């Protein structure tokens, strides 16, 4: 796997969160999911910069939803992982699992 084809650590978290959330993968939900599950503070700027980068790489795409009165007419984007993005995060996930194999006792104590 070429480094250019490997997602960075935060990119991995964003891709995994999009996959977890599915049809409700909005930026606010992504931010909350990463903060809750990864116990990591996520700024809106960092999240949007990463989503833009993942879109440029062709790993993420988005669609604008219809506006609602509750949102004051402000549309929101729903994100999804492309086939290329799924392949990239899958390769990365496989590499991490292979490297962590047998370290359950060590990592469980961390």
N, C-alpha and C positions, 0 to 999 in steps of 0.2 A: 504494500500500500504506500503510495507516494504521499509525502507530507501534505501536498496541495489537495489531495483527495481525502484527507483525514479531518474530521471536524475537531475543533478545539473543545476544551472541557465545557465551557459555557454553551457553545453551539450544541454539544451533545445533550445537555440538560434541556435546552429549548426544543430540540427535535423530539426528544423523548416525551416532553410535556405535551407537545402538539399531538403526538400519537396517542397519549393517554386521554386527552380531552376530546379528541375526535371532532364531532360536529359543533362543539362549543369552544373551540380553540381561539378565543379572542385574546387580545393582548392582556387585558386585566385578569382574565382567568389563568393565562400562562404565568403571569407574574406571581399570582397567589399560589399556584401549584408548585412552582419552583421554590418559593420562599417556605412553604409549608413542608414539602417533601424533602428538599435538599438542605433545608435549614440555612438558607443563604439569602442575604439581603439583595434585592434586585431593584435597580433604579429603572424608571421608564426609559431614560436615555440609553442605558446599556441594552435593554431589551429590544427597543426599536432599532438600534444600530445593528444588533445581531440579526434580527428578522430581515432587515434590508440586505445584509451581507449574505444570509442564507438564500434569499430570493435571487440575488445576483449570481450566486453559485448554481442556481437551478435546483436547489434542494427543498425549497419551500415555495408555495404559491398561495395566493389569497384571493378571496372574492368579497366584494362589498355587499353587505346585507341591506335590505330595505330599511329606511328610517322608520322610527316609531315615535309617537307623541311623548312617550316616557323619556326618550333620549333627546327630546327637544329638536328633532329633525337631524340630529348628527348621526351619520352612517358609521358603522363599525366594520372592521375587516375580520373575516374568519380565515384562519391559516390552516393549511394542510401540507403534509410532507409528500413530495413527488417520489416517483420510483427511484430516481437518482439519489434523493435524500435518504430514502429508506435503505438503499444499498450502502451508502456511506456510513450511516449510524449503525447498521448491522455489522459491517466490517469492524468498526471501532469497538462495539459491544463485544464481539467475539474475541478481539485482541485483549481487552481488559479481563474478560472471564478466563482466558487461557493463562494470562499472567498471574491472576489471583488464585488459580486452582491450587489447592493444598495449603492456602494461607488462612483458612477459616479460623483456626485457633489464634493466630497472630492478629488478624484483623478484627476478630471479635472482641479482643481486649483493648483495642484502640479507643 
